[in-house]
Amino acid sequence: MDESVKAYLTSLIPDRQTIFHEMEQYAKDQHVPIMELTGIEVMLHNMKIQQPKRILEIGTAIGYSALRMAKALPDCQIVTVEIDESKVEQARFYIRRAGVEERITIIHGNALDVVESVRTLGSFDAIFIDAAKGQYKKFFELYSDLLAPRGCVYVDNVLFRGLVADPASNENKRLAKIAEKLDDFNRWLMNHKDFETVIIPVGDGLAVSRKI
């Protein structure tokens, strides 16, 4: 998206609670990736329409998205998985400050290894994937069977700074490889027989897949 258009859309977003401004600044200062404002606003808008009661998040980071979802959907319960212990502690700090400990459950571990632990917590109306980009297909395959009928999977960063359009053009081999994997994931997802998917060019690219 054109940077001036992105800046314009960002300027239109209503103000947020102080804790969210603090988290956004912390993420910027500490180089912690969190969802772009325009992207999360679109996702939250879709979730408000969907009204999920239980959400699974793959990739807690500092708890920003989990808290934004908890604020937007006051009747939902959230289970969130994070591999990095320091990020888990930071997320718990913010969740306690927000006073929603009873609504957000953090599972510390590798999302590729904790499927059975997550399964004991029941099915989910929505799944949000925002973790290791090269593992998106595995995450989707592992957890989509925990999705309730007509549930939705939301996936961030599927356009990956626009690099997915031509991965080979990037001179950074690591980024090119991630972009290539995301391109493969996008094509696989768009043709998945059990889901209807749309990719929205907002933020860093948001895929929304509805279980058929």
Secondary structure, 3 states (H helix, E strand, C coil): CCHHHHHHHHHHCCCCCHHHHHHHHHHHHHCCCCCCHHHHHHHHHHHHHHCCCEEEEECCCCCHHHHHHHHHCCCCEEEEEECCHHHHHHHHHHHHHHCCCCCEEEEECCCCCCHHHHHCCCCEEEEEECCCHHHHHHHHHHHHHHEEEEEEEEEECCCHHHHHHCHHHCCCHHHHHHHHHHHHHHHHHHCCCCEEEEEECCCCCEEEEEEC
